[in-house]
Amino acid sequence: MWRRLETSYVDPTKLDYAKMTWGSMQGLAQSLEDPYTQYLPPAENKQANEDLNGAFYGVGIELGYREGSLAVVAPITGSPAEKAGVKAGDLILHIKDEKKKVDLDTPGMTLPTAVTHIRGDKGTGVTLTLFREGGEKSFEVTITRDEIVVPSVELKFIEKEGKKIAHLELHKFGGRTDREWIAKIGEIVASKSVGVILDLRNNPGGYLDGAVFVTSEFLANGIVVKQEGRRSSETYSVDRKGSLTTIPLVVLVNKGSASASEITAGALQDNKRAKIVGETSFGKGTVQEVQDLSDGSSLHVTVAKWILPSGRWIGKEGITPDEKIEDNLETKDVDEQLEKAIEAVLIK
């Protein structure tokens, strides 16, 4: 086929061999019908790395697939998407950007392509057609792009009934998570809080070693997760001495909690270390091995499944909370899930 294109295509000036190679690689990956096995050309690979380690311009959503449809895993806290009302679990049916001349339905669209269309210059707009579970019809939302800076960890202290509770929000398991985490844990220890709420809502995941690191803060010992591959398996256990292994702990999850955040919540649940409160998580339970190539591109291949200590596969049904409670969208000034978590900490 390659030779045929070289010798017969009507306009030889359009024969870009790099793009042809990239397209061939993408086609091979897509033939497996696994949205997480993918080939990323150099520009798209750079974007993927920025998501975990830096700042970028866009609307601030983590993308994934739900039952074969392009979906919002989670909007980034404080992002233009969150401010525009985009919610975890929303399906993205169409992307429109007049400036970039994009006007496309999303069925069959790869994640890298969707990211490319949704991102753009600061101050420009993109219109997404969304469908929300429980709704009767789709709706449009126009979002103005801005710089997206993703902090890994945020800490606040809540005073309730004369007691101090640490509310520890973990937004991602990225390249800076460990050092940011250590600083916040030091503040919690010094505060003499009576309990901790680990908030993993809208945390789309990240690095596996970050999940093991965070989980080890709260578990004295035990298995965190097992990685089961085609020919072998590997078990990851608590790998360090944590500072908060006995303090009362509640973990918050929702539809936007995925991947590494599900490992953390599931390990703490299975080891009976924490009570899980909120909504059933996203259910992203596979492992991708990344091979960086010399031209700046990368190949992501699903090589294993994540199995929790109890034997559950995260990808089958996600993490089911011990206490289910949905966020009431009509009460914007009240966080019902957080209130329930506070109540649970005080009971423990």
C-alpha positions in Angstrom: 0.0 0.0 0.0 2.8 2.4 0.9 4.5 1.8 -2.5 1.1 2.3 -4.3 0.6 5.6 -2.6 4.1 6.7 -3.5 3.8 5.9 -7.2 0.1 6.6 -7.9 -1.4 9.3 -5.5 -2.6 12.2 -7.6 -0.8 14.9 -5.6 2.6 13.8 -4.5 3.2 17.1 -2.5 0.7 15.7 0.1 2.8 12.6 0.8 4.1 13.5 4.2 6.0 10.3 5.2 6.1 11.2 8.9 2.3 11.7 9.0 1.8 8.5 7.0 3.9 6.6 9.5 2.0 8.1 12.5 -1.3 7.3 10.8 -0.3 3.7 10.2 0.7 3.3 13.9 -2.5 4.8 15.1 -4.5 2.5 12.8 -2.8 -0.6 14.3 -3.5 0.5 17.8 -7.2 1.4 17.0 -7.8 -2.0 15.5 -7.7 -3.5 19.0 -10.8 -1.5 20.0 -9.2 -0.6 23.3 -9.4 3.2 23.8 -6.4 3.1 26.2 -4.0 1.3 23.7 -2.9 4.1 21.5 -0.1 5.7 19.5 0.6 9.3 20.2 2.5 11.4 17.6 5.0 13.9 19.0 2.7 16.8 19.6 0.0 14.7 21.2 2.6 12.9 23.4 3.9 16.3 24.6 0.3 17.2 25.6 -0.1 14.0 27.5 3.0 14.7 29.5 2.0 18.2 30.3 -1.2 16.9 31.8 0.7 15.2 34.6 3.6 17.6 35.0 2.9 21.1 34.0 0.6 23.9 32.8 -1.2 24.1 29.5 -4.0 26.0 27.8 -7.4 24.4 27.5 -10.7 24.1 29.3 -9.5 21.8 32.1 -11.1 18.3 31.6 -9.7 14.8 31.8 -11.1 12.7 29.0 -11.9 9.0 28.9 -14.5 6.6 27.5 -17.8 5.4 29.0 -19.4 2.5 27.2 -17.6 3.5 24.0 -18.5 7.2 24.1 -16.1 10.1 24.7 -16.7 11.2 28.3 -15.6 13.7 30.9 -13.7 11.7 33.6 -13.5 14.8 35.7 -13.3 18.6 35.3 -10.1 20.1 37.0 -10.9 22.0 40.1 -11.3 25.7 39.3 -11.0 25.2 35.6 -13.0 27.0 32.9 -14.9 23.7 32.3 -15.9 23.4 36.0 -17.0 27.0 36.1 -19.1 26.4 32.9 -20.9 23.6 34.6 -19.3 20.6 33.1 -19.7 17.5 35.3 -17.9 14.2 35.7 -19.6 11.6 33.6 -20.9 14.0 30.9 -20.7 12.5 27.4 -19.2 14.7 24.7 -21.1 14.2 21.5 -19.8 17.1 19.4 -16.9 19.5 19.3 -17.1 22.9 17.5 -14.5 25.6 17.2 -15.0 28.1 14.4 -11.5 29.6 14.7 -9.9 26.2 14.3 -12.5 25.1 11.7 -13.5 22.1 13.8 -17.1 20.9 13.6 -17.1 17.2 14.4 -19.1 14.5 16.0 -17.1 12.4 18.5 -18.1 8.8 17.8 -14.9 7.0 16.7 -12.7 9.9 17.7 -9.5 9.0 19.6 -8.5 10.6 22.9 -5.5 12.4 21.4 -7.6 13.8 18.6 -10.3 15.0 21.0 -7.6 16.7 23.2 -6.2 18.4 20.2 -9.6 19.8 19.2 -10.6 20.9 22.7 -7.3 22.6 23.5 -6.3 25.9 22.0 -5.0 29.4 22.6 -5.8 31.3 25.7 -9.0 33.4 25.4 -10.4 31.4 22.5 -13.7 29.4 22.8 -14.8 25.9 22.1 -18.4 24.6 22.1 -19.1 21.1 23.4 -22.4 19.3 22.9 -22.9 17.2 26.1 -25.3 14.6 27.3 -25.8 14.1 31.1 -27.1 11.0 32.7 -30.7 11.4 33.7 -31.2 14.2 31.2 -33.8 14.1 28.3 -31.7 15.7 25.6 -28.2 17.0 24.9 -27.1 20.6 25.5 -24.3 22.9 24.4 -21.8 24.7 26.6 -19.3 27.2 25.2 -16.1 27.4 27.2 -13.3 30.0 27.0 -9.8 28.5 27.2 -7.3 29.6 29.8 -4.1 28.4 31.4 -4.7 25.2 33.3 -2.4 24.8 36.3 -3.1 21.6 38.2 -2.0 21.5 41.8 -1.6 18.0 43.1 -2.5 18.5 46.8 -4.6 21.0 48.7 -5.2 21.1 52.5 -7.9 22.8 54.6 -8.9 22.4 58.2 -12.5 22.1 59.2 -13.7 23.0 62.7 -16.7 20.9 63.8 -18.1 20.4 67.3 -14.9 21.9 68.7 -12.7 19.4 66.8 -10.3 19.9 63.9 -10.6 17.7 60.8 -8.1 17.7 58.0 -9.6 17.9 54.5 -6.9 16.7 52.1 -7.8 17.1 48.4 -5.7 15.1 46.0 -6.3 16.3 42.4 -4.0 13.9 40.6 -1.1 11.5 41.0 1.5 13.4 39.0 5.1 14.2 38.9 5.1 16.6 41.8 2.6 14.7 44.1 5.2 13.2 46.5 6.9 16.4 47.6 3.7 18.4 47.8 2.1 15.5 49.8 4.9 15.3 52.3 4.6 19.0 53.1 0.8 18.7 53.7 1.2 15.6 55.9 3.6 17.5 58.1 0.9 20.2 58.6 -1.7 17.6 59.5 0.6 15.9 62.1 1.3 19.3 63.6 -2.4 20.3 63.7 -3.4 17.5 66.0 -6.5 16.8 63.9 -9.0 14.2 65.1 -9.4 12.7 61.6 -8.7 13.0 57.9 -10.9 13.2 54.9 -9.0 12.2 51.8 -10.9 13.7 48.9 -10.3 11.9 45.6 -13.3 13.3 43.9 -12.6 14.2 40.2 -9.1 12.8 40.6 -8.5 11.1 37.2 -5.4 9.2 38.4 -1.8 9.3 37.2 1.2 7.3 38.3 0.9 3.9 40.0 3.9 4.6 42.3 2.0 7.7 43.5 -1.0 5.6 44.5 1.3 3.2 46.4 3.1 6.2 48.1 -0.2 7.8 49.2 -1.8 4.6 50.3 1.3 3.8 52.4 0.7 7.0 54.4 -2.4 5.4 55.9 -1.7 1.7 56.0 0.8 0.1 58.4 1.2 -2.9 56.1 -0.7 -4.9 53.5 -1.3 -5.2 49.8 -2.1 -2.1 47.8 -2.8 -3.6 44.4 -1.9 -6.5 42.2 -1.0 -6.0 38.5 -2.1 -9.0 36.5 -0.6 -9.2 33.0 -0.7 -11.7 30.1 2.1 -13.9 31.4 2.9 -12.6 34.8 1.7 -10.7 37.8 3.2 -8.3 40.3 2.0 -7.4 43.8 2.5 -3.9 45.2 2.5 -3.6 49.0 2.9 -0.8 51.5 6.5 0.4 50.9 7.2 2.9 53.6 6.4 4.0 57.2 3.4 6.3 57.1 2.6 9.1 59.5 -1.2 8.6 59.6 -1.7 4.9 60.0 -4.1 5.1 63.0 -6.0 8.4 62.6 -9.7 8.1 61.7 -10.0 8.2 57.9 -12.8 8.7 55.4 -12.2 8.7 51.6 -14.4 10.7 49.2 -15.0 9.4 45.7 -17.3 10.2 42.8 -17.8 9.4 39.1 -14.6 11.4 38.3 -12.4 9.2 40.5 -10.4 7.0 38.2 -7.3 4.8 37.8 -4.7 5.5 40.6 -7.4 7.2 42.8 -9.5 4.0 42.5 -6.4 1.9 43.6 -6.0 4.1 46.6 -9.6 4.1 47.7 -10.0 0.4 46.9 -6.9 -0.6 48.9 -8.0 1.4 51.9 -11.4 -0.1 51.7 -10.3 -3.7 51.3 -7.8 -3.4 54.1 -10.6 -2.0 56.3 -8.6 1.2 57.0 -11.1 3.7 55.7 -14.8 4.3 55.1 -15.6 5.2 51.5 -18.2 7.9 51.0 -19.7 9.3 47.8 -20.6 7.8 44.4 -19.4 4.8 42.5 -16.1 5.6 40.8 -15.3 5.7 37.1 -13.9 2.2 36.7 -10.6 2.5 34.8 -8.8 -0.7 35.8 -6.1 -1.3 33.2 -2.4 -0.7 33.0 -0.7 1.0 30.1 3.0 0.5 29.4 4.5 3.6 27.7 7.3 3.3 25.2 8.8 6.6 24.3 10.2 6.7 20.7 13.1 8.6 19.3 11.0 11.1 17.3 9.1 12.2 20.4 6.1 10.0 19.9 5.0 7.2 22.2 3.2 3.9 22.2 0.7 3.2 25.0 -0.2 -0.5 25.3 -2.6 -2.1 27.8 -0.5 -4.8 29.4 -2.3 -5.7 32.6 -5.3 -5.2 34.9 -5.4 -3.8 38.4 -6.8 -6.2 40.9 -7.5 -5.0 44.4 -6.5 -7.0 47.6 -10.0 -8.6 47.8 -9.7 -9.8 44.2 -11.9 -7.2 42.6 -11.1 -5.8 39.2 -11.5 -2.1 39.2 -12.5 -1.9 35.6 -15.6 -4.1 36.0 -17.6 -1.9 38.4 -15.4 0.8 39.9 -15.2 1.4 43.7 -18.6 1.1 45.4 -18.8 3.5 48.4 -19.6 2.1 51.9 -22.1 5.0 52.1 -23.6 6.3 48.9 -24.5 9.9 48.6 -24.8 12.0 45.4 -24.0 15.7 45.2 -27.2 17.7 44.9 -26.5 20.1 41.9 -29.3 22.4 43.1 -27.6 23.2 46.4 -24.5 24.9 45.1 -23.5 26.2 48.5 -23.7 22.9 50.3 -21.4 19.9 49.7 -23.5 17.0 50.9 -20.8 14.5 50.3 -18.3 16.4 52.3 -20.8 16.9 55.1 -21.4 13.1 55.2 -17.7 12.5 55.3 -17.3 14.9 58.3 -20.1 13.1 60.1 -18.4 9.7 59.4 -15.1 10.9 60.8 -16.6 12.1 64.0 -18.4 8.8 64.4 -15.2 6.9 63.9 
